[in-house]
Amino acid sequence: MEITGIKVVSFKGQDGKPVQGVKLYVIDHDVPVMAGVACDSLFLSRFLLDKIGMTPDDFKVGDKLTVAYNKYGKIQAVSVN
């Protein structure tokens, strides 16, 4: 995955509690599509960023990412390659 955009976000969750984090807009050359490239967005909460020892400033447009998911399909870890 390659980062094409970064947005720091802050909003209230469904429970009314504040949610903070970063939204990464990415393209994924490994996903087969009929034409073009696959695009997606990833949300990394402040909790996850703290857990993996990263901040929004650690991400730059053009960075290549490796993303690990848990058995429930939630992002568990992210590393910049």
PDB file of N, CA, C and O in Angstrom:
ATOM      1  N   MET A   1       0.844  -1.180   0.000  1.00  0.00           N
ATOM      2  CA  MET A   1       0.000   0.000   0.000  1.00  0.00           C
ATOM      3  C   MET A   1       0.886   1.238   0.000  1.00  0.00           C
ATOM      4  O   MET A   1       1.952   1.268   0.615  1.00  0.00           O
ATOM      5  N   GLU A   2       0.417   2.245  -0.700  1.00  0.00           N
ATOM      6  CA  GLU A   2       1.153   3.507  -0.759  1.00  0.00           C
ATOM      7  C   GLU A   2       0.231   4.641  -0.320  1.00  0.00           C
ATOM      8  O   GLU A   2      -0.907   4.735  -0.779  1.00  0.00           O
ATOM      9  N   ILE A   3       0.723   5.498   0.567  1.00  0.00           N
ATOM     10  CA  ILE A   3      -0.072   6.619   1.071  1.00  0.00           C
ATOM     11  C   ILE A   3      -0.182   7.699  -0.005  1.00  0.00           C
ATOM     12  O   ILE A   3       0.821   8.149  -0.559  1.00  0.00           O
ATOM     13  N   THR A   4      -1.426   8.106  -0.291  1.00  0.00           N
ATOM     14  CA  THR A   4      -1.664   9.197  -1.231  1.00  0.00           C
ATOM     15  C   THR A   4      -2.247  10.423  -0.541  1.00  0.00           C
ATOM     16  O   THR A   4      -2.265  11.511  -1.118  1.00  0.00           O
ATOM     17  N   GLY A   5      -2.726  10.255   0.695  1.00  0.00           N
ATOM     18  CA  GLY A   5      -3.287  11.368   1.446  1.00  0.00           C
ATOM     19  C   GLY A   5      -3.344  11.065   2.926  1.00  0.00           C
ATOM     20  O   GLY A   5      -3.425   9.905   3.330  1.00  0.00           O
ATOM     21  N   ILE A   6      -3.301  12.121   3.740  1.00  0.00           N
ATOM     22  CA  ILE A   6      -3.305  11.984   5.204  1.00  0.00           C
ATOM     23  C   ILE A   6      -4.237  13.040   5.773  1.00  0.00           C
ATOM     24  O   ILE A   6      -4.193  14.202   5.369  1.00  0.00           O
ATOM     25  N   LYS A   7      -5.087  12.629   6.720  1.00  0.00           N
ATOM     26  CA  LYS A   7      -6.009  13.574   7.359  1.00  0.00           C
ATOM     27  C   LYS A   7      -6.083  13.251   8.850  1.00  0.00           C
ATOM     28  O   LYS A   7      -6.453  12.139   9.228  1.00  0.00           O
ATOM     29  N   VAL A   8      -5.732  14.218   9.695  1.00  0.00           N
ATOM     30  CA  VAL A   8      -5.892  14.060  11.139  1.00  0.00           C
ATOM     31  C   VAL A   8      -7.349  14.344  11.454  1.00  0.00           C
ATOM     32  O   VAL A   8      -7.886  15.370  11.035  1.00  0.00           O
ATOM     33  N   VAL A   9      -7.999  13.438  12.192  1.00  0.00           N
ATOM     34  CA  VAL A   9      -9.429  13.572  12.455  1.00  0.00           C
ATOM     35  C   VAL A   9      -9.724  13.566  13.948  1.00  0.00           C
ATOM     36  O   VAL A   9      -8.995  12.980  14.747  1.00  0.00           O
ATOM     37  N   SER A  10     -10.809  14.231  14.294  1.00  0.00           N
ATOM     38  CA  SER A  10     -11.299  14.275  15.667  1.00  0.00           C
ATOM     39  C   SER A  10     -12.815  14.427  15.585  1.00  0.00           C
ATOM     40  O   SER A  10     -13.322  15.358  14.958  1.00  0.00           O
ATOM     41  N   PHE A  11     -13.529  13.511  16.220  1.00  0.00           N
ATOM     42  CA  PHE A  11     -14.990  13.547  16.170  1.00  0.00           C
ATOM     43  C   PHE A  11     -15.550  12.838  17.397  1.00  0.00           C
ATOM     44  O   PHE A  11     -14.803  12.229  18.162  1.00  0.00           O
ATOM     45  N   LYS A  12     -16.858  12.917  17.582  1.00  0.00           N
ATOM     46  CA  LYS A  12     -17.522  12.203  18.670  1.00  0.00           C
ATOM     47  C   LYS A  12     -18.047  10.884  18.139  1.00  0.00           C
ATOM     48  O   LYS A  12     -18.698  10.842  17.095  1.00  0.00           O
ATOM     49  N   GLY A  13     -17.763   9.802  18.861  1.00  0.00           N
ATOM     50  CA  GLY A  13     -18.253   8.488  18.489  1.00  0.00           C
ATOM     51  C   GLY A  13     -19.735   8.349  18.792  1.00  0.00           C
ATOM     52  O   GLY A  13     -20.357   9.264  19.329  1.00  0.00           O
ATOM     53  N   GLN A  14     -20.295   7.195  18.444  1.00  0.00           N
ATOM     54  CA  GLN A  14     -21.721   6.949  18.681  1.00  0.00           C
ATOM     55  C   GLN A  14     -22.079   7.031  20.154  1.00  0.00           C
ATOM     56  O   GLN A  14     -23.216   7.341  20.509  1.00  0.00           O
ATOM     57  N   ASP A  15     -21.094   6.749  21.017  1.00  0.00           N
ATOM     58  CA  ASP A  15     -21.336   6.813  22.460  1.00  0.00           C
ATOM     59  C   ASP A  15     -21.132   8.217  23.021  1.00  0.00           C
ATOM     60  O   ASP A  15     -21.266   8.432  24.226  1.00  0.00           O
ATOM     61  N   GLY A  16     -20.807   9.180  22.143  1.00  0.00           N
ATOM     62  CA  GLY A  16     -20.611  10.564  22.571  1.00  0.00           C
ATOM     63  C   GLY A  16     -19.201  10.883  23.031  1.00  0.00           C
ATOM     64  O   GLY A  16     -18.893  12.041  23.314  1.00  0.00           O
ATOM     65  N   LYS A  17     -18.339   9.881  23.112  1.00  0.00           N
ATOM     66  CA  LYS A  17     -16.966  10.095  23.550  1.00  0.00           C
ATOM     67  C   LYS A  17     -16.110  10.569  22.374  1.00  0.00           C
ATOM     68  O   LYS A  17     -16.358  10.187  21.230  1.00  0.00           O
ATOM     69  N   PRO A  18     -15.101  11.404  22.657  1.00  0.00           N
ATOM     70  CA  PRO A  18     -14.249  11.888  21.572  1.00  0.00           C
ATOM     71  C   PRO A  18     -13.376  10.770  20.991  1.00  0.00           C
ATOM     72  O   PRO A  18     -12.864   9.918  21.717  1.00  0.00           O
ATOM     73  N   VAL A  19     -13.223  10.799  19.677  1.00  0.00           N
ATOM     74  CA  VAL A  19     -12.381   9.849  18.954  1.00  0.00           C
ATOM     75  C   VAL A  19     -11.367  10.670  18.172  1.00  0.00           C
ATOM     76  O   VAL A  19     -11.730  11.598  17.450  1.00  0.00           O
ATOM     77  N   GLN A  20     -10.097  10.321  18.320  1.00  0.00           N
ATOM     78  CA  GLN A  20      -9.041  11.014  17.595  1.00  0.00           C
ATOM     79  C   GLN A  20      -8.191   9.995  16.872  1.00  0.00           C
ATOM     80  O   GLN A  20      -8.080   8.845  17.298  1.00  0.00           O
ATOM     81  N   GLY A  21      -7.593  10.422  15.779  1.00  0.00           N
ATOM     82  CA  GLY A  21      -6.720   9.531  15.043  1.00  0.00           C
ATOM     83  C   GLY A  21      -6.312  10.137  13.723  1.00  0.00           C
ATOM     84  O   GLY A  21      -6.349  11.353  13.539  1.00  0.00           O
ATOM     85  N   VAL A  22      -5.922   9.269  12.806  1.00  0.00           N
ATOM     86  CA  VAL A  22      -5.484   9.701  11.486  1.00  0.00           C
ATOM     87  C   VAL A  22      -6.134   8.800  10.437  1.00  0.00           C
ATOM     88  O   VAL A  22      -6.237   7.588  10.623  1.00  0.00           O
ATOM     89  N   LYS A  23      -6.563   9.398   9.351  1.00  0.00           N
ATOM     90  CA  LYS A  23      -7.112   8.647   8.230  1.00  0.00           C
ATOM     91  C   LYS A  23      -6.063   8.684   7.128  1.00  0.00           C
ATOM     92  O   LYS A  23      -5.630   9.755   6.702  1.00  0.00           O
ATOM     93  N   LEU A  24      -5.662   7.505   6.672  1.00  0.00           N
ATOM     94  CA  LEU A  24      -4.684   7.394   5.599  1.00  0.00           C
ATOM     95  C   LEU A  24      -5.403   6.953   4.340  1.00  0.00           C
ATOM     96  O   LEU A  24      -6.107   5.943   4.342  1.00  0.00           O
ATOM     97  N   TYR A  25      -5.229   7.696   3.278  1.00  0.00           N
ATOM     98  CA  TYR A  25      -5.775   7.331   1.971  1.00  0.00           C
ATOM     99  C   TYR A  25      -4.661   6.615   1.225  1.00  0.00           C
ATOM    100  O   TYR A  25      -3.547   7.129   1.119  1.00  0.00           O
ATOM    101  N   VAL A  26      -4.960   5.433   0.709  1.00  0.00           N
ATOM    102  CA  VAL A  26      -3.913   4.588   0.128  1.00  0.00           C
ATOM    103  C   VAL A  26      -4.351   4.007  -1.214  1.00  0.00           C
ATOM    104  O   VAL A  26      -5.539   3.895  -1.514  1.00  0.00           O
ATOM    105  N   ILE A  27      -3.348   3.642  -2.006  1.00  0.00           N
ATOM    106  CA  ILE A  27      -3.581   2.820  -3.185  1.00  0.00           C
ATOM    107  C   ILE A  27      -2.872   1.502  -2.944  1.00  0.00           C
ATOM    108  O   ILE A  27      -1.838   1.454  -2.277  1.00  0.00           O
ATOM    109  N   ASP A  28      -3.428   0.439  -3.486  1.00  0.00           N
ATOM    110  CA  ASP A  28      -2.874  -0.890  -3.270  1.00  0.00           C
ATOM    111  C   ASP A  28      -2.669  -1.576  -4.616  1.00  0.00           C
ATOM    112  O   ASP A  28      -3.622  -2.015  -5.260  1.00  0.00           O
ATOM    113  N   HIS A  29      -1.422  -1.657  -5.022  1.00  0.00           N
ATOM    114  CA  HIS A  29      -1.086  -2.257  -6.315  1.00  0.00           C
ATOM    115  C   HIS A  29      -1.230  -3.781  -6.299  1.00  0.00           C
ATOM    116  O   HIS A  29      -1.214  -4.407  -7.358  1.00  0.00           O
ATOM    117  N   ASP A  30      -1.369  -4.383  -5.123  1.00  0.00           N
ATOM    118  CA  ASP A  30      -1.468  -5.839  -5.012  1.00  0.00           C
ATOM    119  C   ASP A  30      -2.895  -6.361  -5.183  1.00  0.00           C
ATOM    120  O   ASP A  30      -3.095  -7.568  -5.320  1.00  0.00           O
ATOM    121  N   VAL A  31      -3.883  -5.476  -5.178  1.00  0.00           N
ATOM    122  CA  VAL A  31      -5.276  -5.890  -5.341  1.00  0.00           C
ATOM    123  C   VAL A  31      -5.615  -5.863  -6.827  1.00  0.00           C
ATOM    124  O   VAL A  31      -5.522  -4.816  -7.468  1.00  0.00           O
ATOM    125  N   PRO A  32      -6.009  -7.015  -7.378  1.00  0.00           N
ATOM    126  CA  PRO A  32      -6.328  -7.035  -8.808  1.00  0.00           C
ATOM    127  C   PRO A  32      -7.633  -6.292  -9.112  1.00  0.00           C
ATOM    128  O   PRO A  32      -8.665  -6.547  -8.492  1.00  0.00           O
ATOM    129  N   VAL A  33      -7.567  -5.382 -10.065  1.00  0.00           N
ATOM    130  CA  VAL A  33      -8.747  -4.662 -10.531  1.00  0.00           C
ATOM    131  C   VAL A  33      -8.752  -4.711 -12.055  1.00  0.00           C
ATOM    132  O   VAL A  33      -7.716  -4.960 -12.672  1.00  0.00           O
ATOM    133  N   MET A  34      -9.903  -4.477 -12.658  1.00  0.00           N
ATOM    134  CA  MET A  34     -10.021  -4.553 -14.112  1.00  0.00           C
ATOM    135  C   MET A  34      -9.197  -3.459 -14.803  1.00  0.00           C
ATOM    136  O   MET A  34      -8.562  -3.711 -15.828  1.00  0.00           O
ATOM    137  N   ALA A  35      -9.209  -2.250 -14.239  1.00  0.00           N
ATOM    138  CA  ALA A  35      -8.438  -1.141 -14.788  1.00  0.00           C
ATOM    139  C   ALA A  35      -8.042  -0.212 -13.654  1.00  0.00           C
ATOM    140  O   ALA A  35      -8.795  -0.060 -12.692  1.00  0.00           O
ATOM    141  N   GLY A  36      -6.892   0.402 -13.745  1.00  0.00           N
ATOM    142  CA  GLY A  36      -6.448   1.335 -12.711  1.00  0.00           C
ATOM    143  C   GLY A  36      -5.865   0.629 -11.506  1.00  0.00           C
ATOM    144  O   GLY A  36      -5.310  -0.464 -11.618  1.00  0.00           O
ATOM    145  N   VAL A  37      -5.997   1.265 -10.350  1.00  0.00           N
ATOM    146  CA  VAL A  37      -5.483   0.701  -9.100  1.00  0.00           C
ATOM    147  C   VAL A  37      -6.569   0.753  -8.028  1.00  0.00           C
ATOM    148  O   VAL A  37      -7.471   1.589  -8.088  1.00  0.00           O
ATOM    149  N   ALA A  38      -6.479  -0.132  -7.064  1.00  0.00           N
ATOM    150  CA  ALA A  38      -7.430  -0.169  -5.958  1.00  0.00           C
ATOM    151  C   ALA A  38      -7.096   0.939  -4.957  1.00  0.00           C
ATOM    152  O   ALA A  38      -5.929   1.163  -4.636  1.00  0.00           O
ATOM    153  N   CYS A  39      -8.122   1.624  -4.470  1.00  0.00           N
ATOM    154  CA  CYS A  39      -7.959   2.707  -3.497  1.00  0.00           C
ATOM    155  C   CYS A  39      -8.757   2.371  -2.241  1.00  0.00           C
ATOM    156  O   CYS A  39      -9.776   1.683  -2.299  1.00  0.00           O
ATOM    157  N   ASP A  40      -8.278   2.867  -1.113  1.00  0.00           N
ATOM    158  CA  ASP A  40      -8.961   2.606   0.153  1.00  0.00           C
ATOM    159  C   ASP A  40      -8.553   3.681   1.143  1.00  0.00           C
ATOM    160  O   ASP A  40      -7.662   4.484   0.865  1.00  0.00           O
ATOM    161  N   SER A  41      -9.202   3.697   2.294  1.00  0.00           N
ATOM    162  CA  SER A  41      -8.778   4.557   3.393  1.00  0.00           C
ATOM    163  C   SER A  41      -8.692   3.702   4.653  1.00  0.00           C
ATOM    164  O   SER A  41      -9.472   2.771   4.852  1.00  0.00           O
ATOM    165  N   LEU A  42      -7.730   4.042   5.487  1.00  0.00           N
ATOM    166  CA  LEU A  42      -7.504   3.324   6.741  1.00  0.00           C
ATOM    167  C   LEU A  42      -7.626   4.320   7.882  1.00  0.00           C
ATOM    168  O   LEU A  42      -7.062   5.411   7.812  1.00  0.00           O
ATOM    169  N   PHE A  43      -8.361   3.958   8.939  1.00  0.00           N
ATOM    170  CA  PHE A  43      -8.433   4.812  10.119  1.00  0.00           C
ATOM    171  C   PHE A  43      -7.593   4.196  11.223  1.00  0.00           C
ATOM    172  O   PHE A  43      -7.789   3.042  11.603  1.00  0.00           O
ATOM    173  N   LEU A  44      -6.655   4.984  11.729  1.00  0.00           N
ATOM    174  CA  LEU A  44      -5.819   4.556  12.850  1.00  0.00           C
ATOM    175  C   LEU A  44      -6.167   5.450  14.032  1.00  0.00           C
ATOM    176  O   LEU A  44      -5.897   6.651  14.009  1.00  0.00           O
ATOM    177  N   SER A  45      -6.764   4.869  15.060  1.00  0.00           N
ATOM    178  CA  SER A  45      -7.160   5.637  16.241  1.00  0.00           C
ATOM    179  C   SER A  45      -5.934   6.050  17.039  1.00  0.00           C
ATOM    180  O   SER A  45      -4.858   5.467  16.904  1.00  0.00           O
ATOM    181  N   ARG A  46      -6.115   7.066  17.872  1.00  0.00           N
ATOM    182  CA  ARG A  46      -5.036   7.511  18.771  1.00  0.00           C
ATOM    183  C   ARG A  46      -4.595   6.341  19.651  1.00  0.00           C
ATOM    184  O   ARG A  46      -3.405   6.183  19.923  1.00  0.00           O
ATOM    185  N   PHE A  47      -5.543   5.530  20.090  1.00  0.00           N
ATOM    186  CA  PHE A  47      -5.223   4.357  20.920  1.00  0.00           C
ATOM    187  C   PHE A  47      -4.280   3.418  20.174  1.00  0.00           C
ATOM    188  O   PHE A  47      -3.272   2.983  20.731  1.00  0.00           O
ATOM    189  N   LEU A  48      -4.601   3.102  18.911  1.00  0.00           N
ATOM    190  CA  LEU A  48      -3.749   2.207  18.123  1.00  0.00           C
ATOM    191  C   LEU A  48      -2.391   2.842  17.865  1.00  0.00           C
ATOM    192  O   LEU A  48      -1.362   2.176  17.974  1.00  0.00           O
ATOM    193  N   LEU A  49      -2.382   4.130  17.522  1.00  0.00           N
ATOM    194  CA  LEU A  49      -1.104   4.809  17.279  1.00  0.00           C
ATOM    195  C   LEU A  49      -0.212   4.755  18.518  1.00  0.00           C
ATOM    196  O   LEU A  49       0.984   4.487  18.410  1.00  0.00           O
ATOM    197  N   ASP A  50      -0.788   5.007  19.693  1.00  0.00           N
ATOM    198  CA  ASP A  50      -0.016   4.917  20.938  1.00  0.00           C
ATOM    199  C   ASP A  50       0.499   3.497  21.159  1.00  0.00           C
ATOM    200  O   ASP A  50       1.637   3.293  21.582  1.00  0.00           O
ATOM    201  N   LYS A  51      -0.354   2.525  20.867  1.00  0.00           N
ATOM    202  CA  LYS A  51       0.005   1.113  21.065  1.00  0.00           C
ATOM    203  C   LYS A  51       1.191   0.694  20.197  1.00  0.00           C
ATOM    204  O   LYS A  51       2.057  -0.060  20.641  1.00  0.00           O
ATOM    205  N   ILE A  52       1.227   1.188  18.956  1.00  0.00           N
ATOM    206  CA  ILE A  52       2.310   0.798  18.046  1.00  0.00           C
ATOM    207  C   ILE A  52       3.466   1.804  18.052  1.00  0.00           C
ATOM    208  O   ILE A  52       4.431   1.656  17.303  1.00  0.00           O
ATOM    209  N   GLY A  53       3.356   2.833  18.908  1.00  0.00           N
ATOM    210  CA  GLY A  53       4.444   3.790  19.075  1.00  0.00           C
ATOM    211  C   GLY A  53       4.635   4.736  17.898  1.00  0.00           C
ATOM    212  O   GLY A  53       5.764   5.081  17.548  1.00  0.00           O
ATOM    213  N   MET A  54       3.518   5.157  17.282  1.00  0.00           N
ATOM    214  CA  MET A  54       3.605   6.058  16.142  1.00  0.00           C
ATOM    215  C   MET A  54       2.716   7.278  16.365  1.00  0.00           C
ATOM    216  O   MET A  54       1.837   7.268  17.227  1.00  0.00           O
ATOM    217  N   THR A  55       2.954   8.324  15.581  1.00  0.00           N
ATOM    218  CA  THR A  55       2.125   9.525  15.594  1.00  0.00           C
ATOM    219  C   THR A  55       1.729   9.837  14.154  1.00  0.00           C
ATOM    220  O   THR A  55       2.316   9.277  13.229  1.00  0.00           O
ATOM    221  N   PRO A  56       0.749  10.716  13.939  1.00  0.00           N
ATOM    222  CA  PRO A  56       0.397  11.095  12.569  1.00  0.00           C
ATOM    223  C   PRO A  56       1.589  11.661  11.788  1.00  0.00           C
ATOM    224  O   PRO A  56       1.653  11.520  10.566  1.00  0.00           O
ATOM    225  N   ASP A  57       2.522  12.296  12.482  1.00  0.00           N
ATOM    226  CA  ASP A  57       3.698  12.872  11.817  1.00  0.00           C
ATOM    227  C   ASP A  57       4.653  11.814  11.271  1.00  0.00           C
ATOM    228  O   ASP A  57       5.543  12.136  10.484  1.00  0.00           O
ATOM    229  N   ASP A  58       4.480  10.559  11.677  1.00  0.00           N
ATOM    230  CA  ASP A  58       5.346   9.481  11.183  1.00  0.00           C
ATOM    231  C   ASP A  58       4.978   9.047   9.766  1.00  0.00           C
ATOM    232  O   ASP A  58       5.718   8.280   9.151  1.00  0.00           O
ATOM    233  N   PHE A  59       3.858   9.519   9.241  1.00  0.00           N
ATOM    234  CA  PHE A  59       3.392   9.125   7.912  1.00  0.00           C
ATOM    235  C   PHE A  59       3.587  10.264   6.925  1.00  0.00           C
ATOM    236  O   PHE A  59       3.317  11.422   7.243  1.00  0.00           O
ATOM    237  N   LYS A  60       4.056   9.934   5.731  1.00  0.00           N
ATOM    238  CA  LYS A  60       4.264  10.912   4.666  1.00  0.00           C
ATOM    239  C   LYS A  60       3.641  10.378   3.376  1.00  0.00           C
ATOM    240  O   LYS A  60       3.604   9.168   3.153  1.00  0.00           O
ATOM    241  N   VAL A  61       3.155  11.285   2.531  1.00  0.00           N
ATOM    242  CA  VAL A  61       2.646  10.889   1.223  1.00  0.00           C
ATOM    243  C   VAL A  61       3.784  10.209   0.460  1.00  0.00           C
ATOM    244  O   VAL A  61       4.907  10.712   0.410  1.00  0.00           O
ATOM    245  N   GLY A  62       3.472   9.066  -0.125  1.00  0.00           N
ATOM    246  CA  GLY A  62       4.471   8.286  -0.853  1.00  0.00           C
ATOM    247  C   GLY A  62       5.044   7.135  -0.051  1.00  0.00           C
ATOM    248  O   GLY A  62       5.658   6.234  -0.622  1.00  0.00           O
ATOM    249  N   ASP A  63       4.855   7.146   1.284  1.00  0.00           N
ATOM    250  CA  ASP A  63       5.331   6.034   2.115  1.00  0.00           C
ATOM    251  C   ASP A  63       4.636   4.747   1.714  1.00  0.00           C
ATOM    252  O   ASP A  63       3.457   4.751   1.360  1.00  0.00           O
ATOM    253  N   LYS A  64       5.366   3.656   1.772  1.00  0.00           N
ATOM    254  CA  LYS A  64       4.810   2.323   1.556  1.00  0.00           C
ATOM    255  C   LYS A  64       4.492   1.737   2.930  1.00  0.00           C
ATOM    256  O   LYS A  64       5.296   1.841   3.856  1.00  0.00           O
ATOM    257  N   LEU A  65       3.319   1.122   3.056  1.00  0.00           N
ATOM    258  CA  LEU A  65       2.874   0.565   4.331  1.00  0.00           C
ATOM    259  C   LEU A  65       2.725  -0.942   4.265  1.00  0.00           C
ATOM    260  O   LEU A  65       2.396  -1.514   3.225  1.00  0.00           O
ATOM    261  N   THR A  66       2.974  -1.566   5.397  1.00  0.00           N
ATOM    262  CA  THR A  66       2.580  -2.949   5.624  1.00  0.00           C
ATOM    263  C   THR A  66       1.570  -2.915   6.763  1.00  0.00           C
ATOM    264  O   THR A  66       1.847  -2.373   7.833  1.00  0.00           O
ATOM    265  N   VAL A  67       0.407  -3.492   6.528  1.00  0.00           N
ATOM    266  CA  VAL A  67      -0.674  -3.465   7.510  1.00  0.00           C
ATOM    267  C   VAL A  67      -0.993  -4.891   7.932  1.00  0.00           C
ATOM    268  O   VAL A  67      -1.161  -5.771   7.088  1.00  0.00           O
ATOM    269  N   ALA A  68      -1.077  -5.120   9.242  1.00  0.00           N
ATOM    270  CA  ALA A  68      -1.454  -6.427   9.781  1.00  0.00           C
ATOM    271  C   ALA A  68      -2.839  -6.301  10.409  1.00  0.00           C
ATOM    272  O   ALA A  68      -3.126  -5.339  11.121  1.00  0.00           O
ATOM    273  N   TYR A  69      -3.680  -7.272  10.137  1.00  0.00           N
ATOM    274  CA  TYR A  69      -5.043  -7.292  10.653  1.00  0.00           C
ATOM    275  C   TYR A  69      -5.209  -8.437  11.644  1.00  0.00           C
ATOM    276  O   TYR A  69      -4.547  -9.467  11.521  1.00  0.00           O
ATOM    277  N   ASN A  70      -6.095  -8.262  12.631  1.00  0.00           N
ATOM    278  CA  ASN A  70      -6.394  -9.360  13.545  1.00  0.00           C
ATOM    279  C   ASN A  70      -7.450 -10.270  12.919  1.00  0.00           C
ATOM    280  O   ASN A  70      -7.883 -10.028  11.792  1.00  0.00           O
ATOM    281  N   LYS A  71      -7.864 -11.297  13.627  1.00  0.00           N
ATOM    282  CA  LYS A  71      -8.810 -12.269  13.061  1.00  0.00           C
ATOM    283  C   LYS A  71     -10.198 -11.677  12.827  1.00  0.00           C
ATOM    284  O   LYS A  71     -11.034 -12.298  12.172  1.00  0.00           O
ATOM    285  N   TYR A  72     -10.449 -10.468  13.364  1.00  0.00           N
ATOM    286  CA  TYR A  72     -11.741  -9.811  13.171  1.00  0.00           C
ATOM    287  C   TYR A  72     -11.692  -8.771  12.047  1.00  0.00           C
ATOM    288  O   TYR A  72     -12.675  -8.072  11.806  1.00  0.00           O
ATOM    289  N   GLY A  73     -10.550  -8.669  11.361  1.00  0.00           N
ATOM    290  CA  GLY A  73     -10.403  -7.729  10.262  1.00  0.00           C
ATOM    291  C   GLY A  73     -10.059  -6.310  10.683  1.00  0.00           C
ATOM    292  O   GLY A  73     -10.111  -5.392   9.865  1.00  0.00           O
ATOM    293  N   LYS A  74      -9.708  -6.122  11.947  1.00  0.00           N
ATOM    294  CA  LYS A  74      -9.326  -4.808  12.463  1.00  0.00           C
ATOM    295  C   LYS A  74      -7.821  -4.627  12.346  1.00  0.00           C
ATOM    296  O   LYS A  74      -7.061  -5.584  12.497  1.00  0.00           O
ATOM    297  N   ILE A  75      -7.393  -3.405  12.077  1.00  0.00           N
ATOM    298  CA  ILE A  75      -5.955  -3.129  11.978  1.00  0.00           C
ATOM    299  C   ILE A  75      -5.307  -3.349  13.339  1.00  0.00           C
ATOM    300  O   ILE A  75      -5.749  -2.812  14.355  1.00  0.00           O
ATOM    301  N   GLN A  76      -4.257  -4.144  13.332  1.00  0.00           N
ATOM    302  CA  GLN A  76      -3.545  -4.473  14.564  1.00  0.00           C
ATOM    303  C   GLN A  76      -2.178  -3.802  14.602  1.00  0.00           C
ATOM    304  O   GLN A  76      -1.706  -3.406  15.669  1.00  0.00           O
ATOM    305  N   ALA A  77      -1.539  -3.673  13.437  1.00  0.00           N
ATOM    306  CA  ALA A  77      -0.209  -3.081  13.380  1.00  0.00           C
ATOM    307  C   ALA A  77       0.006  -2.465  12.004  1.00  0.00           C
ATOM    308  O   ALA A  77      -0.560  -2.914  11.008  1.00  0.00           O
ATOM    309  N   VAL A  78       0.836  -1.429  11.973  1.00  0.00           N
ATOM    310  CA  VAL A  78       1.198  -0.754  10.732  1.00  0.00           C
ATOM    311  C   VAL A  78       2.680  -0.456  10.789  1.00  0.00           C
ATOM    312  O   VAL A  78       3.195  -0.016  11.817  1.00  0.00           O
ATOM    313  N   SER A  79       3.364  -0.695   9.687  1.00  0.00           N
ATOM    314  CA  SER A  79       4.770  -0.284   9.633  1.00  0.00           C
ATOM    315  C   SER A  79       5.024   0.410   8.311  1.00  0.00           C
ATOM    316  O   SER A  79       4.432   0.078   7.284  1.00  0.00           O
ATOM    317  N   VAL A  80       5.923   1.388   8.363  1.00  0.00           N
ATOM    318  CA  VAL A  80       6.325   2.125   7.165  1.00  0.00           C
ATOM    319  C   VAL A  80       7.571   1.455   6.621  1.00  0.00           C
ATOM    320  O   VAL A  80       8.549   1.248   7.340  1.00  0.00           O
ATOM    321  N   ASN A  81       7.521   1.117   5.330  1.00  0.00           N
ATOM    322  CA  ASN A  81       8.657   0.431   4.706  1.00  0.00           C
ATOM    323  C   ASN A  81       9.546   1.421   3.999  1.00  0.00           C
ATOM    324  O   ASN A  81      10.556   1.035   3.413  1.00  0.00           O
TER     325      ASN A  81
END
